[in-house]
């Protein structure tokens, strides 16, 4: 795990985008030891897609069965989210569906990351949008999601 900490505008997210292969360098080169298709980035601006919780999570692993999906949810400590939803994994979220908090959306994004099983994880201020009461829980979820993987963690510094 490598952490990059810096002030807003210092180039942290640009560096993450270069490493992820989203941007190409205008000079020099980046040599990837990891196939860019095996890199997953989670940012602070995570989105919920219209559909069920299951459909949102299996975007990362289309063939994942319910046991695999629930294992990923439990891996990041998000089972409490599913437990409180009336229809569990079949609960509609996104436009017109059940509204999730910013922390719940981030938790599901981390579960999606686990399902994707990347070789390299880039967390670009991935827990920054959560309410302060959820910080510890989301930080623990992020740690669980990157365990055993190469990770680049971007954080805001003063």
C-alpha positions as CSV (number, residue, x, y, z in Angstrom):
1,X,0.0,0.0,0.0
2,X,1.3,3.4,-1.0
3,X,-0.3,6.6,0.3
4,X,-0.2,9.9,-1.5
5,X,-1.2,12.8,0.7
6,X,-1.4,16.4,-0.5
7,X,-3.4,19.6,-0.7
8,X,-6.2,20.2,-3.1
9,X,-4.9,20.8,-6.6
10,X,-1.5,19.2,-6.0
11,X,-2.0,16.5,-8.7
12,X,-3.0,13.5,-6.5
13,X,-6.0,12.6,-8.6
14,X,-4.1,13.2,-11.8
15,X,-1.4,10.8,-10.7
16,X,-4.1,8.2,-9.8
17,X,-5.7,8.6,-13.3
18,X,-2.3,8.2,-15.0
19,X,-1.6,5.0,-13.0
20,X,-5.1,3.7,-13.7
21,X,-4.6,4.3,-17.5
22,X,-7.4,6.9,-17.7
23,X,-4.9,9.6,-18.8
24,X,-1.8,9.1,-20.9
25,X,1.3,11.1,-20.0
26,X,2.2,14.0,-22.3
27,X,5.9,13.3,-21.6
28,X,7.8,10.4,-20.2
29,X,6.2,7.1,-19.7
30,X,4.4,4.9,-17.2
31,X,5.4,1.3,-17.1
32,X,2.5,-0.8,-15.8
33,X,3.3,-4.0,-13.9
34,X,-0.4,-4.6,-13.7
35,X,-2.8,-5.1,-16.6
36,X,-4.9,-1.9,-16.7
37,X,-8.0,-4.1,-16.9
38,X,-7.1,-5.4,-13.4
39,X,-7.1,-1.9,-11.9
40,X,-10.2,-0.6,-10.0
41,X,-10.6,2.9,-8.8
42,X,-13.0,4.1,-6.2
43,X,-13.4,7.8,-5.7
44,X,-15.3,10.0,-3.3
45,X,-17.9,10.6,-6.1
46,X,-19.4,7.1,-6.2
47,X,-22.6,6.7,-8.0
48,X,-25.6,4.4,-7.6
49,X,-27.0,3.0,-10.8
50,X,-30.8,2.5,-11.3
51,X,-31.6,-1.1,-10.6
52,X,-31.4,-3.4,-7.6
53,X,-28.7,-3.6,-5.1
54,X,-27.7,-6.9,-6.7
55,X,-27.5,-5.4,-10.1
56,X,-25.4,-2.5,-8.8
57,X,-22.9,-4.9,-7.3
58,X,-22.7,-7.5,-10.1
59,X,-21.7,-4.8,-12.5
60,X,-18.2,-5.8,-11.4
61,X,-18.8,-9.6,-11.6
62,X,-21.8,-10.4,-13.8
63,X,-21.7,-14.2,-13.0
64,X,-21.5,-13.7,-9.2
65,X,-24.2,-15.7,-7.4
66,X,-26.0,-14.4,-4.3
67,X,-23.5,-16.2,-1.9
68,X,-20.6,-14.5,-3.6
69,X,-22.3,-11.1,-3.5
70,X,-23.2,-11.5,0.2
71,X,-19.6,-12.6,0.9
72,X,-18.3,-9.4,-0.6
73,X,-20.8,-7.4,1.4
74,X,-19.8,-9.1,4.6
75,X,-16.1,-8.7,3.7
76,X,-16.5,-4.9,3.9
77,X,-18.9,-5.0,6.8
78,X,-21.9,-3.7,4.9
79,X,-24.4,-6.5,5.8
80,X,-26.3,-4.0,8.1
81,X,-27.2,-2.1,4.9
82,X,-28.8,-5.1,3.2
83,X,-30.5,-6.2,6.5
84,X,-32.4,-3.0,6.8
85,X,-33.7,-2.9,3.2
86,X,-37.2,-4.3,2.8
87,X,-36.2,-6.5,-0.2
88,X,-32.5,-7.1,0.6
89,X,-30.5,-7.5,-2.6
90,X,-33.7,-7.1,-4.6
91,X,-34.3,-3.6,-3.3
92,X,-34.5,-1.0,-6.1
93,X,-32.0,1.9,-5.7
94,X,-30.9,4.7,-7.9
95,X,-33.4,7.0,-9.6
96,X,-36.9,6.3,-8.2
97,X,-35.6,3.6,-5.8
98,X,-34.6,3.5,-2.2
99,X,-32.4,6.4,-1.2
100,X,-29.0,5.5,0.3
101,X,-26.7,7.7,2.4
102,X,-23.3,8.7,1.1
103,X,-21.7,6.2,3.5
104,X,-24.0,3.4,2.3
105,X,-23.1,4.2,-1.3
106,X,-19.4,4.1,-0.5
107,X,-19.9,0.8,1.3
108,X,-21.5,-0.8,-1.7
109,X,-18.8,0.6,-4.0
110,X,-16.2,-1.1,-1.8
111,X,-18.2,-4.4,-2.0
112,X,-18.3,-4.0,-5.8
113,X,-14.5,-3.6,-5.7
114,X,-14.1,-6.9,-3.8
115,X,-16.3,-8.6,-6.4
116,X,-14.1,-7.2,-9.2
117,X,-11.1,-8.7,-7.5
118,X,-8.5,-6.3,-9.0
119,X,-4.8,-6.7,-8.8
120,X,-4.4,-2.9,-8.0
121,X,-6.9,-0.8,-6.1
122,X,-6.8,3.0,-6.3
123,X,-8.8,4.7,-3.5
124,X,-9.0,8.4,-4.4
125,X,-10.4,10.0,-1.3
126,X,-12.9,7.1,-1.3
127,X,-14.3,7.8,2.2
128,X,-14.2,11.6,2.1
129,X,-17.9,12.2,1.4
130,X,-19.2,10.1,4.3
131,X,-20.6,11.7,7.4
132,X,-18.1,11.9,10.2
133,X,-20.0,9.4,12.2
134,X,-19.3,6.8,9.5
135,X,-15.6,7.5,9.1
136,X,-14.3,4.7,11.3
137,X,-16.7,2.2,9.7
138,X,-15.8,3.2,6.2
139,X,-12.1,3.3,6.9
140,X,-12.3,-0.2,8.2
141,X,-14.3,-1.3,5.1
142,X,-11.6,0.3,2.9
143,X,-8.9,-1.5,4.7
144,X,-10.8,-4.8,4.3
145,X,-11.3,-4.2,0.6
146,X,-7.6,-3.6,-0.1
147,X,-6.3,-6.4,2.1
148,X,-4.0,-8.7,0.1
149,X,-4.0,-6.3,-2.9
150,X,-1.6,-3.7,-4.2
151,X,-3.2,-0.3,-3.3
152,X,-2.7,3.3,-4.0
153,X,-4.5,5.4,-1.4
154,X,-5.0,9.1,-2.1
155,X,-5.8,11.4,0.8
156,X,-6.3,15.1,1.4
157,X,-3.6,16.6,3.6
158,X,-3.3,20.1,5.1
